[in-house]
Amino acid sequence: MLEHIELFFKSIFIDNMVFATFLGMCSYLAVSKRVATAVGLGAAVIFVLAVTVPLNWLLDQYLLRDGALAWLGPEYADYNLGFLSFILFIATIATMVQLVEIVVEKFSPALYNSLGIFLPLIAVNCAILGGSLFMQSRDIQTLGLAFNYGLSSGIGWFLAILAIAAIREKIRYSNVPAPLRGLGITFIITGLMAIGFMSFGGMLTGGDEAAQEEVPTTVQKENEDKISEEAKENTVSYNNAIKNKN
């Protein structure tokens, strides 16, 4: 349970798709002019990540990685289909994006029209593919953790685009210098927000660093005690030698 909680908060705040790895910036900048549109796209990204990451985890575990085909028989244990990762991951993502597009067009035509070309472009959103590739490179162990990672990564991207959309709606009425209007001030705000999110890095690493610092201190104290004892023995031996000489 603790592992799930740690992965959830780490994926949202510390390894945020936008502010830590700067993935999905095209949609983040283009669809963040209004909060309502940003919420719709963010919800779609959450759904696609939450579904595609565990599906691609299953593909990676039982089809792609070295020895994954052992369940078919011992003669297939030496096969490695890892070179198909990109193709199969993108195929899975494109299928789910097509499903999302059909549902949004059916139940929310206004949102479908406001998202425009960026809804089908979720299929080539690097944040979506990045979620599956990070899952693979970080060797997530269980299907539950893979679902957790996909969901939390989507929530992190959703919070990022929601925050910048709310700020952009407010600064529309602010006296921004002419050279910085539009994308200029948006990039500056994004950089400041990324610095703010970097401060969350101490949430899950502070205790580990304290423990690592404590071990060298203990070892250093033991070494100092040994050196002190050896110095005392050498002093006693030296004094005895002088006495015997006299």
Secondary structure, DSSP 4 states (H G I P E B T S, - for coil): -HHHHHHHHIIIIIS-TTTTT--SHHHHHHS-SSHHHHHHHHHHHHHHHHHHHHHHHHHIIIIISTTGGGGG-GGGTT---GGGHHHHHHHHHHHHHHHHHHHHHHH-HHHHHHHGGGTGGGGG-HHHHHHHHHHHHTT--SHHHHHHHHHHHHHHHHHHHHHHHHHHHHHTTS---GGGTTHHHHHHHHHHHHHHHHGGGGTTTHHHHHHHHHHHHHHHHHHHHHHHHHHHHHHHHHHHHHHHH-
